[in-house]
Amino acid sequence: MSDSTQSERLAPSSGSAMGQAPAGGALPHEFDLSTFSPDRGLAAAASLLKRLFGKFEGNLAMQLWNGDPLRLGSVAPHEAPPPFTLVIRNPGAIAAMVLGFDRLRFAEAYFRGDVDIEGDFFAALGLKDHLDAIKLSWRDRLAVLLPALRLQALKKAWPNENRDAIHFHYDVSNAFYALWLDPAMVYSCAYFETPDTDLASAQFAKLDHICRKLVLRPGERFLDIGCGWGALLIHAASHFGVVAHGVTLSHEQLALTRERIARVGLQDRVTVELQDYRDLQGESLYDKVASVGMFEHVGLKNLPLYFATVRRLLKPQGLFLNHGITHDVEGWNNTLSTEFINRYIFPDGQLDTVSNILRGMERSGFEIADVESLRPHYALTLRRWVDSLERHHDDALEHVEESTYRCWRLYMAACALEFESGEIGVYQLLASKRTSALPVLPLTRGHLYCSDPILEGIAS
């Protein structure tokens, strides 16, 4: 991904007079869009697409709104068949790429249904890097302006019901999530023994892995910050005997979590409430604390408060496991990917390098005990989620609009590719409160993989 300041915009400046009538006269014939025909629109579209995608490194198949095919790219069709076809259903989608100042307009065209993808969806997302790298000189910009205006004039002939319906947020229904998550509804990275391990088994293994890392013992008090639908709380209580408490900011998650706790009869050992982690009161209350897939929402400037809150809540020899996504560069710079995430996924979300996160934990009084990268596991998890979502497309539309479905599909597929490329990562960071005593941990990692965590060394 390239920084937005490093690539020139496709659009002319806002002060451009192109397309306006000269003072005291009518529009020149070539700018009179009232007589522009759909046939000329096809020619304008082909011209624009060739200019924008002619240097695409690959074999790109396109289909215009009338069914006409178009082949572009640096690879001839006989050398490699195109892995996907980009279907343009509305001429306005092409115009928006040139006339708009927003780099995400092509993604929005997909959300609205103005653009479709047939074939390998993941391969199609490779267009992101090409779009982000396009540079047009002022001569090029002037050359594409008129064809773009002509396509814009045809835009209303292809109305779309979802044009103003791009909504995306976490508070969609539980039923929507249940369509593509595992039965326990774990919305974070799974832990795969092999690439063929099924998602439900991999998520169970992840929950178990966290509990073993925290060396959970019967009777200990355990806190889960951002507990989702309660899978880790229930697993820790039922398999490791802890007394567990969770906090969430979602009313829907809260209701379902309480139902699940009651269903398995754990009301005496598992509680959950609607609460911000910053409002948790008390000191030295919990033996162990976990935060899984939550700290990405905290914001970089709030990380010191986040870590200080966890440290306050932990007992003197307590353990803290932070499981979260990281970035490959410091800070949260303005790129196409970060713009997409902050606009459609979580507006307050920010990522940083794992080294900076570790430094922040140490400055907050934690001693780092273990660091494990799970990047390949999250790539596998996301591909499983996308596959499940696609298989349940019709069912999903009973709970969300088509535009929301498309946004989830694009978001998760793009994230899978970013994990695979290394642009983002995910780590489990295990830490203890820094004291003069040795941390209460086994001397080796054998307890993570033994058959019985309680009988084989955890309590030693």
N, C-alpha and C positions, 0 to 999 in steps of 0.2 A: 504494500500500500504506500502511496506517496502523499505527502502533506499537501493540503489544498493550496498552500501558497506557492507550491513548486510547479503547478500546472496551470496554463492559461485557461481562462473561461472560454466557453464556446460562444457565449452571447456577446453582441455588441454593447457598447456602453449605454447607460440609461438615457444619455443625452443625444443619442443618435436620431437624426431626422429621417432616416430611411423609412419608406413606407408612408410618409406624410405628403399631402398635396403641396406643391409649390405655392408660394404666396401668390394669390390672384389667379390661380389656374387649377385645372383638374389634374388628377393623377395621370402620369404618362401611361401609355397603353400597357407596357410591360408590368406596371404595378397596379393595374386595374383588376382587383381580385373578384369583382362581381360577376365577371364572365368566365371565371376559371372553371374548367370542366373536370370531372373525375378522371377521365383519360389522361389529361395533362398532369393530374395529381400523381398518377402512377409513375410517370416519367420523372417528376420532381422527387418522388420518394426514392426511386432507383438511384438518381443522381446524388442525393444526400447520403444514402446508405453506403454507396461506393466510396464516397469521400471519407466517411467516418470509420468504415470497417474494411476498407480495401487492403490495409496493411495488417489486418488481424493475423496472428501467427497460428494458422490452422486452417481447417476447411469449415467454413461457416455457411450453413444452409438457412435461407430465409424464405418466408412466404408472405406475400402482400395480401391485403384485405380482399382482393378479387380472386385469390387463388394462384396468382402468378408466382413462380419460383424465382429465386435469386441466389446465385452462388458467389460468395466473396471469400477473401482470405488468401494467404500465401501458399497454401497447399492445394494442389489440383485434386478434384474428386476421385480420379483413378488411383491416386497415391494413397489416400486414406478416406474412407467414407465419413461423412459428417456425423458426429455422435448425437447431435440434436438439431432440431429445426426451430428457429425463432419465428413465430407467427405474429405478424403485425395486423391487428384487427381494427385499428383506428389510426388514420393518418396523423392525428394529433399527437400520438406517442412519439413519432419521429420529429415533429416540429418542436416538441417540448425539449428535446435534447439540444437543440440549437438556440432556441429563443429564450429558454429559461436560464436563470442564474443558479439553479439548484441542482447539485450533482446527483441527487436521489430521485429525480423525476422519472428516470427510466424504471427504477424499482417501483415507484408509485403506479406507473402505467401497468406493471404486472399485477399489482394488488387490485387495480380496478378492472382488470380483464381486457385492457386495451392491447396487451401483449401476452402471448401464451408461449409455453415451452413444451415441445413434443420430443420425447427421447430422453437422453441422459440429463436429468435435472442438475446433477452435481457438475457435470462438464460445462453446462450452460453458464454456471456461476463464474467460470473462468473469464467471462466477458468483463467482470468487474475491474480487473487489473488493466484491461485494454481501455475501457471507458475512462478510468482514472488517469491514464497516461496520454490521452489525446491532446494534442497541441495544434492550434490553428493560428496562422498568421492573420494580420488584419486583411490581407488580400483574400485569404481563404474564408474569413468571416463574412466579408461582403459577398463572396461568391455563393455562400450557402443561405444568405438571408432571404433572397427572393423565393427559392424553392420552399423554405420553411414557412414563409408567410402564406404561400399558396396552399400548403398542407393544413395550416391552421385554419384557413378559410373553409376547408372541407370537414373540419372536425365535428361540427354539429350534425352532419349527416349520419354519424355513427354514435348515437346516444348510448350511454351506459348507466344503468340504474345505481351502480355502486360508486359513481364518480365522487361523491362527497362522503363516502362511508369508510374511510381508512381509520379504523380504530383498533388500537392494540394496547392491552395492558394485562397485568397479572390477574386481575380480579374477574376473569371469565369463570364460567361455572365449573364446579368439581366434575360434572359429567363430561365436559370437554377434555379435561386432563386425563380422566380415566380411560378415554378411548385409546391413548397412545403410550401412557406410562405403564409400568409393571403393576401387578395387582396391589402391591403395598403403596403405590403412588409415591415413589421416591423421585423427586425432581432434582437430581444431582448426579454426578458422575458415578457410574457403576464400577465394579471391580471384576474383571474378566480373568479367569484362569487360562482360557484359550480363546481365540477369536470366534470359535463356534459355540461358546457358552451362551445359553439363552439368557435373556435380559432379567427375568425374575430371579434366576440363580445368581447372576452377577450382582444384582442389587442386594440380595440377602448377604452375599459375601462381603459387600462393601460395608453394610451395617455391622457385621461381625468383626470385620477388620478394624473399624473405628473403636468398637467396644474393647477389643483385645489391646489395641494401642494404648487406650486409656487405663488399662489394667483394672477394669471395673470389678468390684467385689460385692458380694451380697450385703445389703444394708447401707451401702454408700449413698450419699445424696448426689444426684446427677442433674445438671442443667443443660438443656438444648436451646440455644438462642436461634430463633428463626426455625421453628420445629416443623414447618410444612404441615403435612397431614399425619404427623405423629409416628411415622414408621420407626425412627431411631428410638424414640421414647419407649414404644411398646417392645421393641426388640431388646433394649437394654434391661427393661424390667422383667420380661418373661424369660430371657435366656441367661441373664447375669445377676438377677436378684436385687437390682438397685431400686431406690426410691427416686423417681424421676419427675422433673418439672420442665415444661416447655413454654415458650412465649412466641407469639405470632402476631402479625399486623393484619391478617386476613380474617374477616368474619366467616367466610365460607370454609376456610381451613380449620378454624376453631370448632365450628359446629360438627364437621365430619370427624375430626380427631376425637372429640368427646364421645361421639357415637361409637367409634372403633374401640376406645378404651373400655366403654361399658360392655361392648360385645364380647370382649375377652375377659371381663371380670377383673380389671386391674384398677378400679376406681380408688382403692385404698393405697395404691403405690404409685400411680401416675396422675398428674394434674397438668392442666394447660390453661393459659389465660391470654387474653388480648392485651398485649402490652409492648411498648417500646423498650428495647434493652436498656436504654439510658435511664428508665424509670424504675429499674429493679433496685430494691432497697436492701440495706444490710451489708455486713462484712463477714468474711470467712464462713460462708454458709454452705458451700458446695465442695465436695471432694474432687469432683471432676466436672469440666465444662466442655461442651462441643459446640462448634458453630460450623454448619455445613452449607456452602453455597449461599451465604448471607452477606459476608463482609464486602462483596463486590458492590453492594448498595450503600455502604457506609459513607463513601466519599473520602478522598485522600486527606483532606484537611481534618476530618473527624476521626482518623485512625488512632491518634494518641488517646482520645477520650474513650474510644471503643476498647482498646487494650487495657487502659486504666480501670475501666468498669469491670472487665473480666477479672483482672488481678484483685480488685477489691472483693469480689464475690467468692474467690477461691480461698480455701483453707490454706494454712502455711505450707503444707507439702502437697498441695493439690496439683492436678495436671489439666492442661488446656490443649485441645486439638482444634486447630483452625484449618478448615478445608475450603479452598477457594481458588478462583481463577486469577491468573497473573498475565502481564503483558511482556512482550520481548524488549520493549524500550521504556525508559523512565518516563514517568508522568502520563498524561492522558491527552496527547496532542490531537489536533483537529485533522482527521483523515476521513475517507469515505466510510470506513468501517465504524469508527467511533461516532460519526454523525448518525449513522443508521441505528446503532445501539441506543444512543441517547434520545433519538427521536421516537423510536418505535418500541423499544424494549424496556429500559428503565432510565428515566430522565436524570436521575441522580447518580447513575452508575459510573464508577471510575476504576481503572485497573493500574497496577504498577508492577515493577519487576519483583521477583521473589526476594532478591537481595535487599531491596528497600523495605519490604514487608518484614523480613527477619530483623533488619536493623531497628525498625520501629518497635518490634516486640522486645528486643533487648533493651532499648532505651526506656521501655515501660516497666522494666524490672523482671523480665522473663529470661530463663535459661533455656536455650534451644536443645532439645533432646533427640529429635529425629526429624528428617526432611525426606519426603518421598514424592516423586513426580508421578502423576497419573495421566499424563497427556495422551498416550495411546488409548487409554481406557475411556476418556471422554469422547475421543473421535469415534470409537466404536459405539458408545452410548447414543450419541447424536444421530448416527446413521440408523440405528435401530428405531429411534423415535420418529425420524422422518419416514422410514418405511411403514411404520405402524400408522402414522397420521395419514399417509397417502392411501393405505388400504381401507381406512375408515372415513374417507372423504365425504361420502353421502351422509353418514351418521354425524359427522362433525357439523354439517350445515343445519342440523336440527338445534344446535346450540350457539353457533356463531355465524356471522355473515361470511360470504365467500372471500371478501377482502381480508378479513381477519384470519381465515384459514390460510390464505396465500402468504400473509405476513409471517405466520408461525413457520410455514414450510420453508420460506426463503431464509428466515433468520436461523433456523436450526441447521439447515444444509450449509449455509455460509459459515456458521460456527464450526461445523465438522471440518470443513476445509481449512479453516484458520488453525485449528488444533493440529491437523495433519501437517501443515506447513511450518508450524512452530511459532507463528505470530502471537498466539496466546497459549498459555499452559495452565495446569491446575496442580496444586500441591497440597499435601497434608503436612502441616507443621505441628509437631508435638512439643510442648514447652511446659516447664514447671516454674513456680515462683522462685526467684533467685534467693537462696538462703545460704547460711554457712554449712548446712548439712548436705549430705549426698542426696540426690533425688531418689524417691522411692520407686525404682524401676528394676526389672530383671536385668541381669548383667548382659544377656544376649537377646536377640530377637526371636529366639525359639518359641516363645509364648504366642507369637503371631500365627504360627502354623501348626501347633500341636493339636491333637485330637480333642483334648479336654482342657480348656483354659484354666479351670479352677483347680483341678487335680494335678496339673503338670507345671507348676512353678509360678503361677501368677501370685499366689498368696505368700510366696517365699520372700 
